[in-house]
Amino acid sequence: MCGIYGYLNMAGQDQDATLLREMSTALKHRGPDGHGEIFRQGLAIGNQRLAIIDIQGGKQPFVSDDGEIAVVQNGEIFNYLELAMDLARDGYLCRTRSDTEVLLRLYEREGIGFLDKLNGMFAFAIADFRKQCIYLARDRVGVKPLYWCRSGDTIWFASEIKSLLGAGVSAELDESALDLYLTYNFVPPPVTMFRQIRHLPPGHVAICSRPGVTINRWWHPYEVETVPIGDEAGWAEEFNATLEDAVRLRLRSDVQVGAFLSGGVDSSSIVAYMSKLSAYQVQTFSIGFEDARFDESPYARAASARFQTKHICEEVREDVAQLWPRVTYYCDQPHGDVSFLPTYRVASLAAKHAKVVLTGDGGDELFGGYEKYASFFSAPDLSSEYEFERSYLDHISLFDRDAKERLYSPALALSVRDHNTSEIANKIFQESRHFDRINRALYLDLLMLLPGNNLVKPDRMGMAVSLEARTPFLDRRMIEFALRTPGDRKVRNGETKHEMKKAVTQLIGQDLAYRDKRMFTLPIGEWFKQELRNFCYSVLLSDRAASRGLFNMGYVQQMIDQHVGGYANRTRELRALLALELWFNMFIDTKQVMKTSEFGWVRSQ
């Protein structure tokens, strides 16, 4: 796990070395264990390293013997040992035990066409000085981030947006991205909140050369056909075998591996296999809440006892909201999902004891774990595919068209008048039309919600404290197995994860498999009425917020009044607007990245 960065200058000129230092410094939290870079002829790639595999021999960049190819990577290639053996048979010997060297040797053997051989979470850059180009590649579902932009005659790239801002890229608001954010509660790739900056889509490769940037898709999940895959027993056997091996691969590490444990079906299944496969007692980490409606810690303790883990739990109170500016800093973009805050807390807790954790992320999106699926598909079938698509997007939207008309100022409404917030989702829906409707909804979340929000959470919050998060459910074989599974085996008669729960019952027990699902979030709506009431009013109705001219401030105050008075539940809207305002304060108002101190602001040193 690392941070990567670099550039390609169209005129072949090396940039000021201080810019590379700024880019590197902005990523140091992602990799405090080492730093390396190479630049010449207008090409540069660099790396901040978090040492996990081959502690001594894994320093990056990896450079070919003739010095003409260099590679940096963020992430892990989990099948690197098998790939190294295959390379050796063809005479391409790896001199280290590093998975990043495997990328170099694969490129030497076959060019960039090796991507489909990789099973892992990765974003990497390959500088080919012979061809005067840089390849940027991202994993199938976007576990690892990678941003790029063209500024003047230079193409810049980095693992985080703040690194690009450190290179001098302008921090200007993209109002169409703001419109998307207020529609979906996050900003879906390839868009970012910054006008110049783009997020390389998952499963894509960008070829950066003197003529410009060409982006190609290398992974095509819609080509996986949904076909019958055996009876219930056969399905369970394949599911468990695939998940167990995915966990086995993710235990490959030269440092001890722990796990986030909520006591839910996903994290419990992961920890069950870790306990079976590990040579040491597994360490697990969780947090609890005083409010029993949100507290999963009793389930986590029950799972820990069952699997005999060394378990550490801390309770979170309303003062966790003081972390909101800090979380915004590490995310680079606003997220209306406040579960980033407890995720940061559990990551901070884990980082005191481990350098790597396994998480249950991805299980809900692959196997139908969210209640929104059950509630939507419990209604009668809609008559047309168009009606289904429109209805589902309405079902998951934050502010609908009518709400935006009340919220947006005339100037913002005019600016986004011709913007279609459904365009990204419609393209995903279009390529999934041969799937059943449940799988089409899951497919949308796989390609939009996961890379736009749900995988941002473990990556940014883990990396904020130099902790690597690995996701066994997002093993390539697990994804393909899920795509082949018919939707009615995932969500049936209002029950989520219908067949998965049956498959893991013997592994984790009836109580954990069928416990009530609770969202990993905070009682923030209650805090808005009490402890954080003044915060809501002071931030959202401040002179600074009003001066932007983006929103109808009377409608904003009306939403706060309704929520505080108990007349309407405006939790989702208020937390999204608060996250947005904190982001504006940090990234746009000062035109530079800032550090935070609780709810105040201090300039970077």
N, C-alpha and C positions, 0 to 999 in steps of 0.2 A: 504494500500500500504506500502510495507516494503522491507527490504533486509534480506535474510536468508542465513545461512552458517552452516557448521559443518563437521564432519568426522566420519569414522568408521575405527578403527584400527584392522587389522586381528589378532593380538596377544592379543587383549583385553587390550591394554595399553593406558592410557590417554596421550595425547600429551602435549607438553609444553604450558602452559596457555598463554604465550606471543603470540603464533601463532594465537590463537583465538582472542586475542585483535587486532592483525594486520588485521585479516579478518573482524572483526567488524568495525574497524576504516575506512577501505576502502569502506564500505557501508553506512557510516553515512549520506551521502546526501540523501539516499533513505528513511531514517527513523530517523530524528533528535529528535523525541519526546520521545523516550524511548529505553531501551536496556535490553535484558534478554537472559540467556543461561543456559543450564543444561548439565553436562558431568559426566560420570562415566562408568566404565567397558569398556573403549575404544570407547564409543559412545558419540557424542556431537552434539547438535543443538543449534543455536542461532538466534537472531532476532534484527534488528534495526527497530523501529516502527515509522510509520507515522500515527498518531491517526486520524481516520476518523469515525469509528463506535464504539459506546460505549467507549467514551473517557477515562472514569475512570476505567471501568471494563475489558478493552480489552488487558491488558498487556500480552505479550507472553514471554516464552512458556506457553501453557495450558497443565496441567499435570493431569493425572487421580488420583482418590482418593488414589489408592494404590501406586502411584508414579512410576508405571511400563510403562506408555505410556506418551509421550510428543509430542506436535505438535507446529510447527511454520509455518506461512503462509506469502507469498507475494501476494497481490491482494485482491479481494473481491468475496464472494459467494453471488450473488444478490438475490437468492431465499432462503436465510438463514432463514427468518421468517417462511416460509411454512415448511421447513425442521425441524425447531425446534418444531413446533406444531406436526408434524408427530412423531418425537422422543418422545415427551412427552406422546403421546398416548400409547407408548410401555414402558413407565416408565423410559426413559432416559431424565432426566430433565436438561436443561441448566440453570446455575445459573447466567449467565451474558446475555447481549444482543449482544455479539460478534459473528460474523460469524465464527471465528476460533474455538471457543468452539464447534460449530456445527460439525466441522470436527472431533474433538476428540470424541464426542458422537456417531457419525456415525461409526467411526472405532470401538468403544467399542461394538456397536450393531452387526456389520456385517463384520468386517475386511476391507481390502482394496477394496472390491468389490462394494463400494458405489459410485465410481467415476462418473458413468453415471447419477446419480441423480443431479449432480451439474450444475448450470447455472451461469457461472461467468468467471472471468479472474483470474487465480491462478497458483502458483507454491508453493508447500508445502512439508514439510518433517515431517514424523512421525517416531519417535524413539520408537521401541518396545524393552524394556530392557529384557523382558521375552524371546523373540525369538532371542535376540542379532542381530537385523537387523534395518535398516533404509529404509523406503519407500520414494521415491522421485517421485512426480507426477506433471504433467504439463497440462494446459488447452488445449482445443481442437485445437485451431489454433495458439497457442504460443503468446498470448498477453503478458504473463509474462515470463521472461527468467529463465533458470536454467542450470548451467554448472557443470560438474563433471570431475574428473580425478582419476587415480590411480597412486600414487607416492610411490614407495617402498612398504611397507606393510600397507599403509593407503589409503582409498578412501576419497577424499575431494569433497565437493560440495558448491556452492555459487550462488547468484543471478547475480554476475558479475565476469568476468575473473580476474579483478584486485584484488579481494578478494582472489582468489586462488593463485595468484602470491605473495600476502602478506603472505601466509602460506609457501612460499618457493618452490612452483612448478616452474619448469624451464621454462623460456620464450624462446623457440626454434621455429624457423619458420618451418611450414609444407609446403613444396614446392608444394604438390598436392593441398593444400588449396589456395595457391597463384594462381595456374593455374585456379582453380574454380572462384576465385575472378575476374580475368581478363577476364573470359568468361561471367559471369553474372552481374558483377558490385557490387556484394556482396558475402558473403560466406554463402552458404546454410547449415542449420543443416542437419546432426549432426556434420558436420565438423567445426573446428575453425582454425584460422591462427596459433594456437599454437599446436605443435606436440602432446603433452600429453593430451590436454584438449578437451572435447567433449561437445556439446550442446544437452541436452536431447530433442528428437524430440517432437513436439506438440502431444497431445493425447496419450502419452506414460507414463508408470510408470517404475521406476527402483527399483529393490529390491537389496539392498546392504547388504550383509551378509559375514560371515567369508570365505565361499568358493569363493566369488567374487561378480560380478554385473550381474544381469539378467534384461534385458529390454523387457517389453511386451507392446503391443499396446492395449489400452483400448477403443479407439474411431475409428470406421471404417466408414468414410463418404461415401465410395464407395458403401455401402449397401443401401443408399438412392436412390430409383428409380426415374428417370425422367418420370413423368406421367402427363397426362392432368389434370390441376387443376382449370378448370372452364373458363368461358368466360372472356373478358377483365374487365367487371365490377366486377365479382367475384374475379378475381386476385387482382384488386386494393383494394377491401374491405379487403381481407386477408392480403395483404401487409401492409396497413395502420394500421390495428388492431394490427398486430404483432409488427410493429415498435413503435407504441404508448405505448404498454405495456413494450417493451424493455426499452424505455426511462423512464417509470414510475419506473421500478425496479432500474434503475441507478440513480434515484434521492434519493434513500435511503441513508441517510448520516446524521451525527450529526454536519456537517459543511456545509456552503452554497456551492452550486454547480454552476459553470459558464460554459461557452462553448467557444470553438474556432469557429469563424464564418468567412468563406471566401466569403459567398454569393453564393456558389455553391449549387447544388441540394441536396447534402448529408448533409452538415452542416446546410443549411437552413431548411431542413425537421426536423432535430434533434431539432433545436432551436424553431421551430414552436410548436412542442409537449411539449418542456420544458415550453414555455410560457403558454400553455394551462393547464399544470398540476401543475406548481409551485405555491406556496402560496406567493411568493415574486417576485419582478421584476428581471428578469434574467440578469446577467452580461455576456457580450460577448466581445471577444478580437480578434483583427486582426492586421496585419501589412500591410503596403503599400510600393510601390516602385516608385521612380521618373520616371523610365522607364515604360511608359503606357502599353507596351506589356506584362508586368508581374504583373501589378498592379490590384489587385482585390478589393481594398478598396472601390471603389464606389458601387460595388455589396454588399459588407458587410454592408455598411451604409444603402443601400436600404432595405436589409433584417432586419436590426436592427429597422428601422423605421416601417416596416410592423408589426413586432412582439413586438414592444415597449420595447426593451431591453436597458439596460444601457451599452452603447458601448464605448470601448476604443481602439484607433488605434494609432500605431506609424509607422513612415516611416523608411525604412531601406536603407542605402546607402552602397557603396563599402567597407566601413570600417568594415562591418559585417564579411568580410573574415578574419579579425584578430581573430575571434572566432574559426577558423578551428582547431588549436591545442587543444583548450579546448574541443571542440566537440569530437575530436578523443579520448581524455582522457576518456570521459564518455562512449563512444561507445565500447572501448576495441579492436575493429577491424576496418579496413578501410572500408569505404563506398563511392562509387563513386557518390552517390546521394547527391548533395550539398543542397537539401532542408532541410537537418538536421540543417543548419545554421539559416535560418529564423524560423524553428520550435523552436530552442533554444531561439531565440529572443521573439517569441510570448509566449512561456512558461514562460520566465523571466518576461514578462509584466503581464501575468495572475497571477503569484505567488505573486505579490504585493497585490492582491485583493482577491484571492480565494485559496483554498487548493485542490479543485477537479474541473476538467473540463470534459465535454462531447465533443467528437470529431466525425467526420464523417468517420473515417477510416474504411475500409472494404467494403464500398458501391460499389466502383469501381470494386473490385475483385469478388464480388458476383453477380453484376448485369450488368457487361460489360461496365464500364465507360471510359476505356482508348481508345484513338484513335488508338493505336496499334491493337486493336481487329478489329475495323472498316476497317483499311487499309489492314490487313492480310486477312480478310474474304470477302473482296470485289473482290479478285482474284478468278479465276475459281477453283473449287474443285480439289484437287490433287488425283491421281488415287489410292493410297494405304494408309493404316494407317501409315506404316513406312515412306513413303514420306511426309505425313502430319506432323508427329512428328519431323522429321529432319528439314523440312522447317520452322516450327514454332520456333524451338530452334535457327536456324540461324537468324530468324527475331528478336529475343530478345537478341541476343548475343552482347557483346561489342567488343572484339577482336576475329575474326574468325581464322581458322587454318592458312591461308596465312599470316595474320597480325602477328600472334604469331611467325611464322618462321622468320619474319623480326625483331621482337621485342626481342625475347629471345636470350640470349647468348648461345654458344654451350653447356656450362655446365648445364644451366637450361633446355635447350631442351633435353639433355640426361637424366636428372633427372626425367622429367615428360613424357618421351617417351612412356611409357606404361600406362599412366594415362588416364582414360576415363572420360571426363568432363560431358558426357551425362548420366552417370550411375544413379545418383540420380533422374534426371528428367525422365529417362526411366522407373524407377520403379513406379513413380507416373502415368505416361502415361499408363503403363500396367494395373493398377488396375482401370482405368477409361474408358476402351475400350467400355463399354456398354453405355457410355454417347455420346451425339452428339458432334461434333467437337468444337463448340463454348464453350460448357460446359467443354470439356476436356482442352481447353486452360485456362479457368477460374479456373478449378480444380488445374492445375499446379501452378497458382499464389496463390491460396488459401493455398496450402501446402508447397510452396517453397519461393515465393516472400514475402508473408506476414510475416512469422516468420523470414526470412532471412534479410529483409530490412524494409518493410513498417511499421511493428509493432515495430521494434527496435526504430524507430524515435520517436513516442510519448512516449514510455516507458523511453528510456534513456534521452531524452531531458527534459521530465517532471520531472523525478526523479533527474536530475542534479540540479534542483531548488526546490526539495521536493514538486512536484505537481503531483497529481494523475490524469491520463487520462483514461476515461471510453469510451467504444466503443459500442453503442447500436446496430449497424449493425452486430456486431459479437455475439449477443445473440444466444444461441444454436437453438432457434426456427427460427430465421431469416436465419441462415446458412442452416438449413434443408429445409426451404421454397425455398431458392435460388437454392439449389441442385435439388429440384423437378421441377423447372421451366425450360422448354425447351429453348435452346439457342437462337432460332429465336424470342423469346419474349424479349430477352435482347439486341441483336445486329441485326438490320434488315435494309437492303438497305443502309448501310453506317452510320446508326444512332445508337449511343450508348445509353444504358439505355432506350431502346424504350418504353417498357411498364411501367417502373418505373416513367419516366417523366410524362406520362399521369396520373398515379396514384396519384401523389403529386401536380398536377397543381392546383387543387382547394384549397389545403392546403397552398402552397407557392406562387401561382400566375404564370401566363404564362411567365413573364419576367425572373424570377429566374429559373423556371423549364427548359426553353429552351435557356438560355444565352449560349454564346460560352464558352466552357471549356478551362481553362488555367491551366497549370501545376503549382503547388506550388513550384516555384524554383526561382533562381536568374539569372540575366543577366551576369552570370560568364564568358561566352564565349566572351562577349564584354569587360569585365574587363581584361581578359587575353591579349587582344590586346593593352590595354591602362594602367590603373592604376596598374594592377597585372602582367604586362609584365616582369619586372625585377624579380619579385618573381618566375615566371615560370622558367626562365632561371637559376636563382641562386639555386633553390631547386632541380630541376630535373637534372641539369648538374653539380651538385656539386661533389667535390672529394669524399665525403662520399657516395653519390649515386653510383658513378662509382666503388668504392671499393667493393661493394657487388658482382659484377660480375654476376648480374642477367640479365642485358639488354644490347642490342646493343645501345650504347650511341649515335652513329651517327644517328640511326633511331629515337631516342627520340628527338634529336635536329631537325631533318628533320620535325617531326610532329609539333614542336613548330614554326619553321620557316614558315611552310605552313599556320598555323593558324594565326599567327601574320601578315603575309603578305596578308591574305585574299584569298589564293589560295585553301584552303580546310577548312571545319569546323571540327576541331579536339577537340571540347569542351568536349565531353564525354570521349575521351581517356585521355586528359590532366588532367581533374579533377580526374579521377580514379587513375592516376599515382601520382598526387600530394597528394591525400589522403593516398596512400600507403606509400610514402616517409615520410610524417609526422608521420604515424604509426610506421614505422621502427625507426625513431629518438626517439620516446617516449618509445616504449615497447621492442625493440630488441637490439638496439645499446648499451644501458647501462645495460641491463639485470635486470632492475628494473623499476617499474612504476615511471614516472616523472610528475611533475606539469608543467604548461605552462604559459608563459607571452608573449602574442601576438605571434610573430613568433620566439621568442627565447626560450631557455629551461633552466629551473632551477631545481635543485634536490629537491626532497621532503624533508621536514624537519621532 
